[in-house]
């Protein structure tokens, strides 16, 4: 009961802030079109603004295969999934799953691992395919293979008679160039998440996350931090990025994506993504060692740190206000926490000491067997997922019309995503199913206003 009262106080405080019109405008944007996720926080100094623009150019850059006339944009591959960050994060938005097996995985990837953990606690990569399947190869280098999704559909009938069709993805592989995958291979299909607000999430102090972990919660809801290995600090730290909170910082998330998705090496990941047995990959020409200099990595990091968050919309609409009350009653706010305070953040001072509304606690939660990928990641089990932030979610389809929801994009709508919730969120899902059609629409109106 104490946890519910504490949460209510936080929520009342948040809605009082929203009603007064005193949102932290310097870290939020009122842009509500397709550019909603591309705006910078303010104020930025002249130097910071320049760094933001340089980082934006690199994030939008289409990289090319070595050797090339322009060495500054060379280094793609030799094995890769896409040739640019925005190929998966279009307009900094979320990715989506293919609708049929013959469609390419344009904005998603497939994680691979073997049972067990490495000495750092990370998943064990496959000796030939590593920890991620690569769909493309440079000339003379065999691509690793293709992943295909098809779906099993079920129908859920809600109170009031509405029927919603849910699709469960089934993953298959073809054209595997480096041998068959073993029967015990662990796989996880993942769409690209939206990247706005990343700096604000990094600015949340570790002590705050530990306090959220310890805070009493209603019903079966628990929540815990993931402990992950930092390649930069060479020690265990608290994770907060990635679908399983398996990465600690924006810098490491960026460097790992450059290496894993595009084969671009950096000082954090100096060896790209070639496995020992992939001789063609290892012998292919490179544009530099590393291919991404530390200055470019810092610029890409700063761009993401400085991305603003869309302001909530229609907060005076009675339907949205009723939906906010239902959001609380269904205990959604126990994990999708509406208010957190950031700490000191010297990397970008504007992000420090802000009351923000990310609608996440950045903790891991057991979401039940239906969403499980059965692939542990550091401390996260195969059933646990980080609470994804909901801020800006109402603009997801405007930024990317094909945008999907949940880690593998199986959900085509917010309602579908809710109906997949299980485990700790089972009671919340049941409450939503039992709402009247009008109440459910109010709830969706509120979520889509964020």
C-alpha positions, 0 to 999 in steps of 0.5 A: 500500500505504501508503494501505491501511495508513493506512486500516487504522490509522484503522479499527482506532482507530475500532472500538477507540473503539466497543468501549470505549463512549467515543463522543462522546455529546454529539454522538450520540443513542441514539434509534433511532425515527422521531425519530432525526434530530431530536435536539439535541447536548448540552450546549446553553446556555439561549440555544442551546436557545432558538435550536434550538427557534426554528429547528426551528419555522421548518424545520417551518413551512408558508409561505403566499403573499403577501399574507396576514394573518400576514406572519411566515409569508408569502412563499411563491413566487410560484414554488415546489416545496414549502411547507415544508422538512419537505415534502421532509425529513420528520423531517429524513430523506431524500426519495424518487423517484416510482414512476410517471410520474403520481406527483408529485415530492413529495420531489425536484427537477430541476436545470436548466442550459445547457452552460458556466459562469458567471463564478463557475464555477457552472452556467449557468441556463436564461434562463426556467426558471433552475436548478431547475424549479418545479412550482407557482405562486401565483394568477396566476403560471404554474407552470413545468411538471411533471417525470415519471420512468419507469424502465428495469429491468435484472436483476443476478444475484449469486454464489449466484443472487440476482437484483436488479432495478435501475431506471434513471430516465428524465426527461420534462417536460410543461406547460412554460409558458415555452417548450420546453427546448433539446436541449442542456439539462442535467438532474439529478433529486435527492432531498432528503438527510437533514440530521442531522449537518450541523454536524459536517460543517461543523466539519471543517477545510478542511486536513483535507479537503485532506489526505484529498484527498492521502492515497494510496488503494487501487486506482482510487480518487482523490477531490478537493474541489470548489471552489465560489463562496461568495455570502457570502464572495464568493470560491472556497471548498471545497464540502462540502454537496449531492450534488456538494459544490456548497455551502460552508456550512449557512447558504448551503445553507439560504438557497439552498433557501429561494430555490430550493424555496420562492421565499423571499428572504434577504440572501444570495439577495435576488431569490428565483427569478423569471427576467427573462422571468417578468413575472407572477412578478416583479410578484407581491406580496412580504411583505418585502425580504427575506422571511426576516430574517437572524435567522430564517436564523440560527435555521434554520442553528443548528437544523441545525448542532445536530442530533445523529447516531444512535449505531451499534447492535448493535456487539457482534453477530458478524454486524455485526463480520464485516460491518465486516471485509468493508466494509474488504476491499471498500475501501468505507472508502476513500471512506466514511471511518469516522473524521474529526476536526473542528476548532475551531468557534466557532459551536457549540463542542460540535462542535469537536475531535471524533472523528466517524464520518460514513462520508464523506470529503466528496470528489468521486469519479467514479462511472462512466457509469451514475450520471452526470447529465452536468451539471457543477457548479463543479469537479465533472464530470457523472460525479462525486458527493460521498461521501454520509455513511452515519451513521444510514443504517440508520434511514432507512426508519424515519424515512421508509418511502419513503426512497430511496438515491443522488442520484435515489432510483433505489435502493430498498435499500442493496444496489441502491445498491451495485450502481449503483457504478461508476467508482472504485468498480467494483472494490468493487461487483465484490467485493460481487457475488462475496461469498457470500449470507451475506457480503453479508448480513453486509455489509448488517447492518453498514451498517444498524447505522450 
